[in-house]
Amino acid sequence: GTFLIHDAQFDKAEATFKSLGLDALVAIPSVSLVMDIADLFGANGIYANPRSRGDAWERLASMELIYPDGSAGFATSCGLEIHGNTSRTRGNPKHSMRVTFKAAYGPSTLSFPLFPGSSVTEHKSLVFRTGWQDGWQHARGHALYLRDQFANDTQRALGQVDMHGFFVHLYLNGLDWGVYQLHERATEEFAALHYGGDPDDWDVM
C-alpha cells in the first residue's frame, strides 16, 4: 500500500523528534573511544575481525568519560578489544567491547569513583555491553535494553554479589555508536577490589 503524510504533519513531527533526539544525547553520560582507524576497521582491526580473541587482538585506545551536567569525568589510555560471544557475529553491526587498564598502555588501574553507590573507586577492566539479546538487532520488536542492568541492580539490592553499571552514549572516533551498558567485569580483580585480598585468592567462574 501507499502511505501519505502531509508536509505540515511531517514538519511538525520532524521538529518534535529532533528536539527529543537532542535532549536524549545529554540525558546520560557519554564515552569517547579514540584509536588508530586501522586498529579499529583495518584488515587487522578488532572491529573488522570480531571473532578474534586474546591479547593479540587488543589495541591501544584513548577513553574519555563526559558527564552532561559538566561534572568532572576522566580521560585515560587503555587497551580495547571485542567482548562477548554471540554478539561477535560479522553480521552484527554493534559489538560489545572491553577496556583494560595496563601499564603497557598507560595507568595500570583506573582510579575514579565511576559507579554511584559503590565504595570501589579502582578498576582493572570495564565492559561496554551492546545488549545483544535485548537489543533492536536481535530482539527485533521486543528490545528492552534494561533487563540485564535491572537484574544486576536487583541482585545487589538483595545483598548478593553483582556488577555496578549504567548506560552511556558511546562514540568511536567521533561517530555515534549508540547506547551501551557500561559495567564492571566480574574477574578475580573485581573480587579482590570489592571483598579484599589479592586476585590470586579468588576463583571466578
The 8 nearest C-alpha neighbors of each residue, nearest first, counted from 0:
[[1, 2, 3, 4, 5, 9, 6, 8],
 [0, 2, 3, 4, 5, 6, 9, 8],
 [3, 1, 0, 4, 5, 9, 6, 8],
 [4, 2, 1, 5, 6, 0, 9, 8],
 [5, 3, 6, 8, 9, 2, 7, 1],
 [4, 6, 8, 7, 9, 3, 10, 11],
 [7, 5, 9, 8, 10, 4, 11, 3],
 [6, 8, 10, 9, 5, 11, 4, 12],
 [9, 7, 11, 5, 6, 10, 12, 4],
 [8, 10, 6, 12, 7, 11, 13, 5],
 [9, 11, 13, 7, 8, 12, 6, 14],
 [10, 12, 8, 14, 9, 13, 15, 7],
 [13, 11, 15, 9, 14, 10, 16, 8],
 [12, 14, 10, 16, 15, 11, 17, 9],
 [13, 15, 17, 11, 12, 16, 10, 18],
 [16, 14, 12, 18, 13, 17, 11, 19],
 [15, 17, 19, 18, 13, 14, 20, 12],
 [18, 16, 20, 14, 19, 15, 13, 21],
 [17, 19, 21, 16, 20, 15, 22, 14],
 [20, 18, 16, 22, 17, 21, 23, 15],
 [21, 19, 17, 23, 18, 22, 16, 24],
 [20, 22, 18, 24, 23, 19, 17, 25],
 [23, 21, 19, 20, 24, 25, 18, 26],
 [22, 24, 26, 20, 25, 21, 19, 27],
 [25, 23, 21, 22, 26, 20, 27, 168],
 [24, 26, 67, 23, 27, 22, 28, 21],
 [25, 27, 23, 24, 22, 28, 67, 21],
 [26, 28, 25, 167, 29, 67, 166, 24],
 [29, 27, 66, 167, 65, 67, 168, 30],
 [30, 28, 168, 65, 167, 169, 64, 66],
 [29, 31, 64, 169, 63, 65, 168, 170],
 [30, 32, 170, 63, 62, 169, 171, 33],
 [33, 31, 62, 171, 61, 170, 172, 60],
 [32, 34, 172, 61, 60, 171, 31, 62],
 [35, 33, 60, 36, 61, 59, 172, 32],
 [34, 36, 38, 37, 39, 33, 60, 59],
 [35, 37, 39, 38, 40, 34, 41, 172],
 [38, 36, 41, 39, 40, 35, 44, 43],
 [39, 37, 44, 35, 36, 41, 40, 45],
 [38, 40, 44, 36, 45, 37, 46, 41],
 [39, 41, 44, 47, 37, 46, 36, 38],
 [42, 40, 37, 44, 43, 38, 39, 47],
 [41, 43, 44, 47, 40, 37, 48, 38],
 [44, 42, 41, 45, 38, 48, 47, 37],
 [45, 43, 38, 39, 41, 40, 47, 42],
 [44, 46, 48, 39, 47, 49, 56, 38],
 [47, 45, 49, 39, 48, 40, 44, 81],
 [46, 48, 40, 44, 45, 49, 41, 42],
 [49, 47, 45, 46, 50, 51, 44, 43],
 [50, 48, 87, 46, 51, 45, 47, 81],
 [49, 51, 87, 48, 52, 88, 89, 81],
 [52, 50, 49, 48, 56, 53, 45, 81],
 [53, 51, 56, 50, 54, 55, 81, 49],
 [54, 52, 55, 56, 57, 51, 80, 81],
 [53, 55, 56, 57, 52, 80, 58, 78],
 [54, 56, 53, 57, 52, 58, 51, 80],
 [57, 55, 54, 53, 52, 45, 80, 51],
 [56, 58, 80, 54, 79, 55, 78, 59],
 [59, 57, 79, 78, 60, 38, 56, 80],
 [58, 60, 78, 77, 104, 79, 34, 57],
 [61, 59, 34, 77, 33, 78, 76, 79],
 [60, 62, 76, 33, 32, 75, 77, 34],
 [63, 61, 32, 75, 74, 31, 76, 60],
 [62, 64, 74, 31, 30, 73, 65, 75],
 [63, 65, 30, 72, 73, 29, 74, 31],
 [66, 64, 29, 72, 28, 30, 63, 67],
 [65, 67, 28, 68, 69, 70, 72, 29],
 [68, 66, 25, 69, 28, 65, 27, 26],
 [69, 67, 66, 70, 25, 28, 65, 71],
 [68, 70, 67, 66, 71, 65, 72, 28],
 [71, 69, 68, 66, 72, 67, 65, 73],
 [70, 72, 69, 73, 66, 65, 64, 68],
 [73, 71, 64, 65, 70, 66, 74, 63],
 [72, 74, 64, 63, 75, 71, 65, 111],
 [75, 73, 63, 62, 64, 72, 76, 61],
 [74, 76, 62, 61, 63, 77, 73, 105],
 [77, 75, 61, 105, 60, 104, 62, 106],
 [78, 76, 100, 104, 60, 99, 59, 98],
 [77, 79, 59, 99, 58, 98, 60, 57],
 [80, 78, 98, 58, 57, 97, 60, 59],
 [81, 79, 57, 97, 96, 56, 82, 45],
 [80, 82, 96, 95, 97, 49, 45, 94],
 [83, 81, 96, 95, 97, 80, 84, 94],
 [84, 82, 95, 86, 87, 85, 81, 96],
 [83, 85, 86, 87, 82, 50, 88, 95],
 [86, 84, 87, 88, 83, 131, 132, 50],
 [85, 87, 84, 88, 131, 94, 83, 91],
 [86, 88, 49, 85, 50, 84, 94, 89],
 [89, 87, 90, 86, 91, 85, 49, 50],
 [90, 88, 91, 87, 49, 92, 48, 50],
 [89, 91, 88, 92, 87, 93, 86, 136],
 [90, 92, 89, 88, 93, 86, 94, 87],
 [93, 91, 90, 94, 89, 136, 88, 86],
 [92, 94, 91, 129, 95, 176, 86, 177],
 [95, 93, 86, 87, 129, 96, 92, 81],
 [94, 96, 128, 129, 82, 127, 81, 83],
 [97, 95, 81, 82, 127, 80, 126, 94],
 [96, 98, 126, 80, 82, 125, 79, 127],
 [97, 99, 79, 125, 78, 124, 77, 126],
 [100, 98, 124, 78, 77, 123, 101, 79],
 [99, 101, 107, 77, 123, 108, 124, 106],
 [102, 100, 107, 103, 104, 106, 105, 99],
 [101, 103, 107, 105, 104, 106, 100, 108],
 [104, 102, 101, 105, 107, 106, 100, 77],
 [105, 103, 102, 77, 101, 76, 59, 78],
 [104, 106, 102, 76, 103, 101, 107, 77],
 [107, 105, 108, 102, 101, 100, 109, 104],
 [108, 106, 101, 102, 100, 105, 109, 123],
 [109, 107, 123, 100, 106, 122, 110, 121],
 [108, 110, 122, 121, 111, 123, 100, 106],
 [111, 109, 121, 120, 108, 122, 112, 113],
 [110, 112, 120, 113, 109, 121, 73, 122],
 [113, 111, 120, 114, 119, 110, 115, 121],
 [112, 114, 111, 115, 120, 117, 119, 121],
 [113, 115, 117, 112, 163, 116, 164, 165],
 [116, 114, 117, 113, 112, 163, 118, 164],
 [115, 117, 114, 118, 163, 119, 112, 113],
 [118, 116, 119, 115, 114, 163, 120, 112],
 [117, 119, 120, 116, 193, 112, 115, 114],
 [120, 118, 117, 121, 193, 192, 112, 122],
 [119, 121, 112, 111, 110, 118, 113, 122],
 [122, 120, 110, 109, 119, 111, 108, 123],
 [121, 123, 109, 124, 108, 110, 120, 125],
 [122, 124, 108, 100, 99, 109, 188, 121],
 [123, 125, 99, 98, 122, 100, 184, 126],
 [126, 124, 183, 98, 184, 97, 182, 99],
 [127, 125, 97, 182, 181, 128, 96, 184],
 [126, 128, 181, 96, 180, 95, 179, 97],
 [129, 127, 95, 180, 130, 179, 126, 181],
 [128, 130, 95, 179, 131, 94, 127, 93],
 [129, 131, 133, 134, 128, 132, 144, 179],
 [130, 132, 134, 133, 129, 86, 137, 136],
 [133, 131, 137, 130, 134, 138, 142, 86],
 [132, 134, 130, 142, 144, 131, 138, 143],
 [135, 133, 142, 131, 130, 138, 136, 137],
 [134, 136, 139, 142, 138, 137, 140, 133],
 [137, 135, 134, 139, 138, 131, 91, 92],
 [138, 136, 139, 135, 134, 132, 131, 133],
 [137, 139, 142, 141, 133, 135, 134, 132],
 [140, 138, 135, 137, 141, 136, 142, 134],
 [139, 141, 142, 138, 135, 137, 134, 143],
 [140, 142, 138, 139, 143, 133, 135, 134],
 [143, 141, 134, 133, 138, 135, 140, 139],
 [142, 144, 145, 133, 141, 146, 134, 138],
 [145, 143, 133, 134, 130, 146, 142, 147],
 [146, 144, 143, 148, 147, 149, 133, 130],
 [145, 147, 149, 148, 144, 150, 143, 133],
 [148, 146, 150, 149, 145, 151, 144, 130],
 [147, 149, 151, 150, 146, 145, 152, 164],
 [150, 148, 146, 152, 147, 151, 145, 153],
 [149, 151, 153, 147, 148, 152, 154, 146],
 [152, 150, 148, 154, 149, 153, 161, 162],
 [151, 153, 149, 155, 154, 150, 148, 156],
 [154, 152, 156, 150, 155, 151, 149, 157],
 [153, 155, 151, 157, 152, 156, 159, 150],
 [154, 156, 159, 158, 157, 152, 153, 161],
 [157, 155, 153, 158, 154, 152, 159, 151],
 [158, 156, 154, 155, 159, 153, 152, 160],
 [157, 159, 155, 156, 154, 160, 153, 161],
 [158, 160, 155, 154, 157, 161, 156, 153],
 [161, 159, 155, 154, 158, 162, 151, 157],
 [160, 162, 151, 155, 154, 159, 163, 152],
 [161, 163, 183, 151, 164, 182, 185, 184],
 [164, 162, 182, 183, 114, 161, 151, 152],
 [163, 165, 182, 181, 162, 183, 114, 180],
 [164, 166, 181, 180, 182, 167, 163, 148],
 [165, 167, 180, 179, 181, 178, 27, 164],
 [168, 166, 28, 29, 179, 178, 27, 169],
 [167, 169, 29, 178, 177, 30, 179, 28],
 [170, 168, 30, 176, 177, 29, 167, 31],
 [169, 171, 175, 31, 174, 176, 173, 32],
 [172, 170, 174, 32, 173, 33, 31, 176],
 [171, 173, 33, 174, 32, 170, 34, 31],
 [172, 174, 171, 170, 175, 31, 33, 32],
 [175, 173, 170, 171, 172, 176, 169, 31],
 [174, 176, 170, 177, 169, 173, 171, 168],
 [177, 175, 170, 169, 174, 171, 178, 168],
 [178, 176, 175, 168, 169, 179, 170, 93],
 [177, 179, 168, 167, 169, 166, 180, 176],
 [180, 178, 129, 167, 128, 166, 127, 181],
 [179, 181, 166, 128, 127, 165, 182, 167],
 [182, 180, 127, 164, 165, 126, 166, 179],
 [183, 181, 164, 126, 163, 125, 180, 162],
 [182, 184, 125, 162, 163, 126, 185, 164],
 [183, 185, 125, 186, 126, 124, 182, 189],
 [184, 186, 189, 183, 162, 187, 190, 203],
 [187, 185, 189, 188, 184, 203, 190, 202],
 [186, 188, 198, 190, 189, 201, 203, 191],
 [187, 189, 198, 191, 186, 190, 192, 123],
 [188, 190, 186, 192, 187, 185, 191, 193],
 [191, 189, 187, 193, 188, 192, 194, 186],
 [190, 192, 195, 188, 196, 198, 194, 197],
 [191, 193, 189, 190, 195, 194, 188, 119],
 [194, 192, 190, 191, 195, 189, 119, 118],
 [193, 195, 191, 190, 192, 196, 189, 197],
 [196, 194, 191, 192, 193, 197, 190, 198],
 [195, 197, 191, 200, 198, 194, 192, 199],
 [196, 198, 199, 200, 191, 195, 201, 188],
 [197, 199, 187, 188, 191, 200, 201, 196],
 [200, 198, 197, 201, 187, 202, 196, 188],
 [201, 199, 198, 197, 196, 202, 191, 187],
 [202, 200, 199, 187, 198, 203, 190, 191],
 [201, 203, 187, 204, 200, 199, 198, 186],
 [204, 202, 187, 186, 201, 185, 190, 189],
 [203, 202, 186, 185, 187, 201, 190, 184]]
